[in-house]
Amino acid sequence: MFGRVGTPTLTGAYLTFGDGSGRQEEYRSLSYYATAYLYAPGQCIYYGGRDYNSGTWWGKGPGWCGK
């Protein structure tokens, strides 16, 4: 996935609550980065992405916890 930086590639980014609900994903042909937004006051969120050409997913979390 990271070997294609600068080359337009169908890529996605996602955010979700810890229980998997509220998932927000944006995907399109991108050269550098994708964005996703999730309104989550007082919640911990998980984040990740996908290379749609290879089908590779990656994720991490909790990434941020609101107050």
C-alpha positions as CSV (number, residue, x, y, z in Angstrom):
1,M,0.0,0.0,0.0
2,F,2.7,2.5,0.9
3,G,4.7,1.8,-2.2
4,R,2.2,3.7,-4.3
5,V,2.5,7.1,-2.7
6,G,2.2,9.7,-5.4
7,T,0.5,7.3,-7.9
8,P,-3.3,7.6,-8.1
9,T,-4.6,4.4,-6.4
10,L,-8.1,3.5,-5.3
11,T,-7.6,4.0,-1.5
12,G,-9.9,4.3,1.5
13,A,-9.8,5.7,5.0
14,Y,-12.2,4.8,7.8
15,L,-13.1,5.8,11.3
16,T,-15.4,3.9,13.7
17,F,-16.4,3.7,17.3
18,G,-14.8,0.9,19.4
19,D,-17.9,-1.3,19.1
20,G,-17.8,-1.0,15.3
21,S,-20.8,1.2,15.0
22,G,-20.8,4.6,13.3
23,R,-18.4,3.6,10.6
24,Q,-17.5,6.4,8.2
25,E,-15.4,5.6,5.1
26,E,-14.2,7.6,2.2
27,Y,-12.6,6.0,-0.8
28,R,-11.5,7.2,-4.3
29,S,-8.5,7.3,-6.5
30,L,-5.9,9.2,-4.4
31,S,-2.2,9.9,-4.8
32,Y,-1.3,10.8,-1.2
33,Y,-4.0,10.5,1.5
34,A,-7.7,10.0,2.2
35,T,-9.9,11.7,4.8
36,A,-12.8,10.5,6.9
37,Y,-14.8,12.4,9.5
38,L,-16.8,11.1,12.5
39,Y,-18.5,13.2,15.2
40,A,-17.6,11.4,18.4
41,P,-17.6,13.6,21.5
42,G,-16.7,11.6,24.6
43,Q,-15.9,8.4,22.5
44,C,-12.8,6.5,21.6
45,I,-12.4,5.9,17.9
46,Y,-10.6,3.4,15.7
47,Y,-9.1,4.2,12.3
48,G,-7.7,2.4,9.3
49,G,-7.6,2.2,5.6
50,R,-7.7,-0.1,2.6
51,D,-5.7,-0.5,-0.7
52,Y,-8.6,-1.5,-3.0
53,N,-6.1,-2.8,-5.7
54,S,-4.6,-5.4,-3.4
55,G,-7.5,-5.8,-1.0
56,T,-5.2,-5.1,2.0
57,W,-6.9,-3.6,5.1
58,W,-5.2,-2.2,8.1
59,G,-6.5,-0.8,11.3
60,K,-5.5,0.6,14.6
61,G,-7.2,1.8,17.8
62,P,-8.3,3.1,19.9
63,G,-6.7,6.0,18.3
64,W,-8.2,9.0,19.9
65,C,-10.5,9.4,22.9
66,G,-12.7,12.5,23.2
67,K,-13.5,14.3,26.4
